[in-house]
């Protein structure tokens, strides 16, 4: 139940590893009436993730699992998600690759945002790779998560021009702005 609107929403966890700007954006989106999700839990693989501060700011439960013992962390997370009745998972800058076993338990209920025009540039350093290849466009993609990295079915994609003045940092900034539009739009597309 959403505290503000009294509407029943899908309980959702966001997984992060870093700054959490997408997390913050998804939390804000979750609070509007038309959002089909509520953010009830934030999971990080490190206590150094700056984004964890949004848990305190928005009064959301947070948990850290270090993934040193991968199977054990995933097992504990699955127990927690069950206990908290979490039905949907958003990965947002989460730097660990979840196992097939874990992903299969949430079939089509785990989505991720990736800062490239997939299927181009799976993995890391997407912006420098796009610039080095003299691409005309960069962008971002929200996709379902499967066991194969950055390869699940696409939900939405948005592109932006790469100019001659762009460097990886400026491009990352531009793409991040797009990401903040795209993630909520993708959630609405598949859950409404
Ligand atoms: C984003 O560019 C996202 O696409 C990528 O990691 C970055 C995370 O940024 N997977 P933030 O932590 O949401 O600010």
Boltz pocket constraint, residues with backbone or C-beta under 6 A from the ligand:
constraints:
  - pocket:
      binder: B
      contacts: [[A, 16], [A, 18], [A, 19], [A, 20], [A, 21], [A, 22], [A, 23], [A, 51], [A, 92], [A, 93], [A, 94], [A, 113], [A, 114], [A, 115], [A, 140], [A, 172], [A, 176], [A, 179]]
      max_distance: 6.0
